[in-house]
Amino acid sequence: MSAKGAKKQPSNKHAAASNAAADLLASALKTKQAVKPKKHAAAKSDSAKQPRRRHGVPSLTRYIHKVLKQVHPDCTITSRAMAEVNNMLSDLGARIGLEASNIARMNKKQTVSGQAVMTAVRLILKGELAKHSVSEISKAMAKYANSEAGTKGKSKSVRSRIGMVFPVGKLMRGMLSHSARVGKKAMIALAITLEYITAEVLELSGNAARDNKSPRIKPRFLQLALNQDEELKGLFANGTIASGGVMPHIDAALLPAKKVHHEKPKTHSNKKPAASKKPSAKKPSKKTAKTVKA
């Protein structure tokens, strides 16, 4: 064969270099595969060390609808109005939980008790709202104590024992965001308070919807209901209801001035009062005179 037709064979140096590169690549892939599970294990250990996330007050839309059916069975509520009521309750629950945790800290106690929640309710709610909510809490506490003594060995939820609508376990998340330990009676007191406020708001808003001949509760009717009651208005004064509109009010300075009619003063004259004329006898008419002559 000629030199031109013969193929060039790779030298031994090039073959050795290619083999070394292949070995390095294989070893790098093996090391990467070996390192990956270590990273995952480290991530798992870091996540195990981190504290558990504490969420706020959960969504209560399901239970708000149940309370509405108790107050106004023939009335429904829109999704926007439901979201507004849920936000109002979450804000109120956070305020009560924070105040109760501060009271427990002032009393040098690590656990938030039901008495601390009742004191917080008295401080935040005003007037008749505080009075009725505290009475509802005391009734629920008595029912829970009686049911706890009578149902030993039977697994029943706290909500079914007391006969309430709002959940007790779910509201514990909102309380745990302010304190490390929360008693069961504290959660019962918070749930009873939120249920009572929900019933009051829905009852007034349902009445406003009925007055406006509407079968559904809208944010506008929530706004009207809160402004009708002075205590609820003061309780949620810092909040704003989306799509609630404004209250019908005209300032007195914009109204037209009323015309005042001034009466003329009576003057006393020196003239004597005219004497009353005596009734004179009527003269007979001509026709009657002719008839008499005839």
C-alpha positions in Angstrom: 0.0 0.0 0.0 1.1 3.5 -0.7 1.8 6.1 2.0 -1.1 8.3 0.9 -3.7 5.5 1.2 -2.5 4.4 4.6 -4.4 5.9 7.6 -2.6 7.7 10.3 -2.7 5.9 13.6 -2.9 7.9 16.8 0.2 8.1 18.8 0.6 6.5 22.3 0.8 9.9 23.9 -2.6 11.1 22.6 -4.2 7.8 23.7 -2.8 8.1 27.2 -4.1 11.7 27.5 -7.6 10.7 26.4 -7.7 7.8 28.8 -6.6 10.1 31.7 -9.3 12.7 30.8 -12.0 10.0 30.8 -10.8 8.7 34.2 -10.9 12.2 35.6 -14.5 12.8 34.3 -15.7 9.5 35.7 -14.2 10.2 39.1 -15.8 13.7 39.2 -19.2 12.2 38.4 -18.8 9.7 41.2 -17.8 12.4 43.7 -20.8 14.6 42.7 -23.1 11.6 43.2 -21.6 10.9 46.6 -21.8 14.6 47.8 -25.5 15.1 46.9 -27.0 12.9 49.6 -24.8 14.6 52.2 -26.2 18.0 51.2 -29.8 16.7 51.5 -29.0 15.2 54.9 -27.5 18.6 56.0 -30.6 20.4 54.8 -32.8 18.0 56.7 -30.9 18.4 59.9 -31.1 22.2 59.5 -34.9 22.1 59.0 -35.2 19.8 62.0 -33.4 22.4 64.1 -35.6 25.3 63.0 -38.7 26.1 65.1 -42.1 25.2 63.8 -43.9 27.9 61.9 -46.8 29.4 63.7 -49.7 30.6 61.5 -52.2 33.3 62.3 -55.9 32.8 62.9 -57.2 30.4 60.2 -60.1 31.0 57.9 -63.5 30.9 59.6 -65.7 31.3 56.6 -67.3 27.8 57.1 -68.3 28.7 60.7 -69.4 32.2 59.8 -71.9 30.7 57.4 -73.3 28.3 60.1 -73.8 31.3 62.5 -75.6 33.2 59.7 -78.0 30.3 59.3 -78.8 30.4 63.0 -79.4 34.2 63.0 -81.0 34.7 59.5 -82.0 31.3 57.9 -83.4 32.9 54.8 -80.4 35.2 54.2 -77.1 34.6 52.3 -73.8 36.5 52.1 -71.5 37.4 49.3 -67.9 36.4 49.1 -66.6 39.9 49.6 -68.7 40.4 52.7 -67.6 37.0 54.0 -64.0 38.0 53.5 -64.6 41.2 55.4 -66.2 39.5 58.3 -63.3 37.0 58.4 -60.7 39.8 58.5 -62.6 41.5 61.3 -62.6 38.4 63.4 -58.9 37.6 62.7 -58.0 41.2 63.8 -60.2 41.0 66.9 -58.8 37.5 67.8 -55.2 38.8 67.5 -56.0 41.8 69.7 -57.5 39.6 72.4 -54.7 37.1 72.2 -52.0 39.8 72.6 -53.8 41.5 75.5 -54.3 38.1 77.3 -50.6 37.2 76.8 -49.6 40.6 78.3 -51.9 40.0 81.3 -50.4 36.6 81.9 -46.9 38.0 81.7 -47.7 40.7 84.2 -49.0 38.1 86.6 -45.8 36.1 86.1 -47.5 33.1 84.5 -46.3 31.1 81.6 -49.7 29.8 80.5 -52.5 32.0 79.3 -55.6 31.1 81.3 -59.3 31.6 80.7 -59.4 34.3 83.3 -56.7 36.3 81.4 -58.8 36.1 78.2 -61.9 37.3 80.1 -60.0 40.3 81.5 -58.7 41.1 77.9 -62.3 40.9 76.7 -63.4 43.4 79.3 -60.6 45.7 78.3 -61.1 45.6 74.5 -64.9 45.3 74.3 -67.0 48.1 75.8 -70.5 48.4 77.4 -73.1 45.7 76.6 -70.8 43.8 74.3 -68.3 43.1 77.1 -71.1 42.3 79.6 -72.9 39.7 77.3 -69.6 38.1 76.0 -68.4 37.6 79.6 -71.7 36.0 80.5 -71.5 33.7 77.5 -67.9 32.7 78.5 -69.0 31.9 82.0 -71.9 29.7 80.7 -69.5 27.9 78.4 -67.0 27.3 81.2 -69.8 25.8 83.4 -71.0 23.5 80.5 -67.4 22.4 79.9 -66.8 21.5 83.5 -70.0 19.5 83.8 -69.4 17.7 80.5 -65.8 16.9 81.5 -67.0 15.3 84.7 -69.8 13.4 83.1 -68.0 12.0 80.0 -65.0 10.2 81.3 -63.5 7.7 78.9 -65.6 9.0 76.0 -63.8 10.9 73.1 -65.8 14.0 72.3 -64.7 17.3 71.0 -64.9 20.4 73.1 -67.2 22.1 70.6 -69.7 19.2 70.8 -69.6 19.2 74.6 -70.4 22.9 74.9 -72.7 23.2 71.8 -70.8 26.0 70.1 -70.1 26.6 66.4 -66.6 28.0 66.3 -63.6 25.6 66.5 -61.4 25.5 69.6 -58.3 23.8 68.2 -58.0 25.9 65.2 -57.9 29.1 67.2 -55.0 27.9 69.2 -52.7 28.8 66.3 -53.5 32.5 66.7 -53.0 32.3 70.5 -49.6 30.5 70.1 -48.3 33.4 68.0 -48.3 35.5 71.2 -47.6 33.0 73.9 -45.8 29.7 74.2 -48.5 28.0 76.3 -52.2 28.4 76.1 -54.8 26.7 78.3 -57.9 25.0 77.0 -60.2 27.3 78.8 -58.5 30.3 77.2 -59.2 28.9 73.7 -62.9 28.3 74.7 -63.2 31.9 75.9 -61.7 33.2 72.7 -64.0 31.0 70.5 -67.1 32.0 72.4 -66.3 35.7 72.1 -65.7 35.6 68.4 -68.9 33.6 67.9 -70.9 36.2 69.9 -69.4 39.1 67.9 -70.1 37.3 64.6 -73.8 36.8 65.6 -74.2 40.5 66.5 -72.6 41.7 63.3 -74.6 39.3 61.0 -77.9 40.0 62.8 -77.6 43.8 62.3 -76.3 43.4 58.7 -79.1 41.0 57.9 -81.7 43.5 59.2 -80.1 46.2 57.0 -80.3 43.9 54.0 -84.0 43.2 54.7 -84.7 46.9 55.0 -83.1 47.4 51.6 -85.1 44.4 50.1 -82.0 42.4 49.4 -81.7 38.6 50.1 -77.9 38.8 50.4 -75.6 40.5 52.8 -73.2 42.8 51.0 -70.3 44.9 52.3 -72.5 48.0 52.1 -74.9 46.4 54.6 -72.0 45.6 56.9 -71.0 49.2 56.8 -74.5 50.3 57.7 -74.7 47.7 60.5 -71.5 48.8 62.2 -72.5 52.5 62.0 -75.9 51.8 63.6 -74.4 50.3 66.8 -72.0 52.7 68.6 -70.2 49.9 70.5 -69.4 47.9 67.3 -68.5 51.2 65.5 -65.9 51.9 68.3 -64.6 48.3 68.3 -63.8 48.3 64.5 -63.1 52.1 64.2 -59.6 51.5 62.9 -60.7 49.2 60.1 -62.1 50.0 56.6 -64.7 47.8 54.8 -63.9 47.5 51.1 -66.9 48.5 48.9 -68.7 49.6 52.0 -69.5 53.1 50.7 -70.0 56.0 52.9 -72.8 56.9 55.4 -75.5 59.2 54.3 -74.7 62.4 56.1 -75.1 66.1 55.2 -73.3 68.7 57.3 -75.5 71.3 59.0 -73.4 74.1 57.4 -74.4 73.0 53.9 -78.1 73.1 54.6 -80.1 76.2 53.7 -80.8 78.6 56.5 -84.3 78.4 57.9 -86.5 81.5 57.6 -87.6 82.8 61.0 -90.9 84.6 61.1 -90.8 87.4 63.7 -94.2 88.2 65.2 -95.1 91.9 65.5 -95.4 93.0 69.2 -98.9 93.9 70.2 -99.4 97.7 71.0 -101.9 98.8 73.7 -104.1 101.6 72.3 -106.1 104.2 74.4 -109.3 103.6 72.4 -112.2 102.1 74.2 -113.5 98.9 72.9 -116.6 99.3 70.7 -119.8 98.5 72.5 -121.4 95.4 71.2 -124.5 96.1 69.2 -127.7 94.5 70.3 -129.4 92.4 67.7 -132.3 94.5 66.1 -135.6 93.0 65.2 -135.8 92.2 61.5 -138.4 94.1 59.5 -140.9 92.0 57.7 -140.3 91.9 54.0 -142.9 93.2 51.4 -144.1 89.8 50.5 -144.8 88.8 54.0 -146.6 92.2 54.5 -148.9 91.5 51.5 -149.7 88.1 52.8 -150.7 89.5 56.2 -153.0 92.1 54.6 -154.7 89.5 52.5 
